[in-house]
Amino acid sequence: MKPFVEIMPLVIGQKLGVAKNPDEEVLIQVAADMGEGGQFSQHWLVVTPQHLFFLDSQHDNGTRQIAMDQVAGARVEALIGGGLFEVKPKEGEPTYLHYSSSMAAKFTEVAEGINRLTRGEDVALPSEVERSRCAKCGRLLPEKDGLCPACVKKWDTLKRIAGYLKPYQARTVVLVLITAAGALIELLPPLAVRSIIDEVLTPPHAHAEWLVWLVLGLLGLRIGAWLCQVGRGWTAVWLASQVVANIRRQLYQRLQYMPLRFYDKRKVGALISRLTNDTNRVEGFLIDGLPFIITNILMTIGILVLLLVMSWHLTLYVLVPVPAIVLGGWMIWERMRKLWSRWSVKWARFSSHLNESITGIRMVKAFAQEDREAERFDRRNDELREVSVLADRHVFVFFTSMNFLMSFGVFFVWYFGSQQILHQDLKLGDLMAFVSYIWMLYGPLKWFGELTNWMTRAFASAERVFEVIDSPTEPADDPQALPMPRLSGAVAFRGVHFGYDRAKPVLKGLDLEVKPGEMIGLVGKSGVGKSTLINLVCRFYDADRGVLELDGVDIRKVKLEDLRRQIGLVHQQSFLFDDTIAENIRYGKPEASFAEVVRAARAANAHEFIITKPDGYDARVGEQGNKLSGGEKQRIAIARAILHDPRILILDEATSSLDTATEKKIQEAITRLTKGRTTFAIAHRLSTLRSADRLVVIDEGKVAEAGTHQELMEREGIFYQLVKTQQETTAVVAVGGSKDETG
């Protein structure tokens, strides 16, 4: 189903059939979910090349149409808890639709599509839109575009987990055979006990000489069972560790290739929880759960067969509580699945807060917010505790009830079995063996109830892991991608629209052409889209609409590895890995020699401070470079970009952390570095962009002005106002500083 041509109810379809000409093609057909008063109700919008139709199922006359050539435009407006969609005609009053926040992205695209139709352009709607609700059951999703826990088939999850055993078929077969042998051995001791009672201890056919052999037989069975348990545990642990290591590896590799949009929707702590806590639960299920499933299925079948052979009458009494046990386990499954899914969500939030608060401990202490963070921790901890208690209480009540029901079968057997012994229809040994088998049978049945608790935890975790593994990655391996091992550096934005949230676009039809080797300074207020433009060049994100070209080729058709290898990035917040200085510099070129590393460090003016370190280039920088100053981290980041030798260079506030003397040296290094390379530079201190070939002023998501520093100053437009404001601010700060000094 196309996301913008939704299936409408019959009554709405009938109204549309009356209003629309049969030959009109439906381009857009979507439903809004709110009325004017904020109540939930369905209202439909249908767009054809000739008309717009507004249809309401609650009123007989609830149909309105506007000719497309009379539409002036469409827009959306964010409201509290929802949004407003407005179509404004060239004459008359606008028409409105109200919708909840979950539909904001959809109606933003619809508004843009209608505006394009009014300009005579193609509607050009995206093939996908973010989903907040499950398309199958309509439930709210835990995460946008995420997995619906209610619609996942547990059998499919089990088959997928078992599918990871395929590379280890030989060991899996060994595990199954050992498990089956162990189950068979466990069935034999009651038969030996029966023989001891009936053939050794009960006259007149007592065979005392058999006692030694029967007891030795019991000992041999116990040794055999122990060996099977050891072999099963040994094999299961090896298999589980291999499988979970592969799942973790696959999950981590998947995370490496996920687009940044994926991380925008999720917290780091929640993803770490999937790599650690969720995979640990899957491992626990493989070590203990899967062998127990096989063992208890075999045990149940074997015991039932033996009981029926020994006495089918008594077997019927044994099975009296079984339907209640099985039905109870089945009924609690769905409840426990929901509870453990909630537990997983709460655990992810708990882990996310823990990760965030520990990582940002310096900021917490800087603002004296220890008590506040402790309160937030307590709140998350209490939420986790409450759902854990609720789940465990359900488990406790269920299992105690099952144990109570199980005892009834034993009472029946003791009574009716004793009656048969008194009438000499059954031997005492048979009754004792029968009772032993009853408890052995109730063990697997009880385990069936425990399995619902065990498996729901493991499956909820597995589904969260598989959700990430199944998410679409960046098109790095697209077979249609064009190899471009050597870019010239020509960049062109053609009508580019983009928003991190589609409902709130940042770039709105941006057009810009950059020549190979040209240095572009990006200027504008905070939040106008400068860094967003850079993110599109790096292809951290793809444009929602429009085209971004490199050397005349759509960037989406360029092999991603070739693209990224030819882009160098020096970000405002320089990120360094907890490794040596040398390894951080050669991160983009791992094969670089030490001499090349030193040359890059000299070019970035970093060599002087590096050699003052006790370990020089082998000095470790600490987590996120916390053993270095801000300026030192920035210079290492610049050296890393220099060694990378990119065709396109991006400087995002590259000199923001440097003092004046160091900044001058770095500017000289950057001037040498930018020669022959296409460069995009962002700087809030506009004076640092004087060396740029061209300054581009971004305003309201578009290019507002472009030219040299002098040309833009003479034009006295947006750039002129920005420079004047910055000069006035600097002057006020300078005056304030001198007053403080003199005071």
PyMOL commands that set and color helices and strands:
alter all, ss='L'
color gray80, all
select helices_A, chain A and resi 10-19+68-70+101-118+149-151+154-163+166-187+189-201+210-256+260-264+268-310+312-318+322-359+361-366+370-422+428-469+530-537+555-557+560-565+581-585+594-603+607-610+616-618+623-625+630-644+660-674+686-689+709-715+718-742
alter helices_A, ss='H'
color red, helices_A
select strands_A, chain A and resi 28-34+40-47+51-56+63-67+71-79+82-89+95-100+491-498+507-514+519-523+545-550+553-554+567-570+648-652+678-682+694-699+702-707
alter strands_A, ss='S'
color yellow, strands_A
deselect
rebuild
show_as cartoon
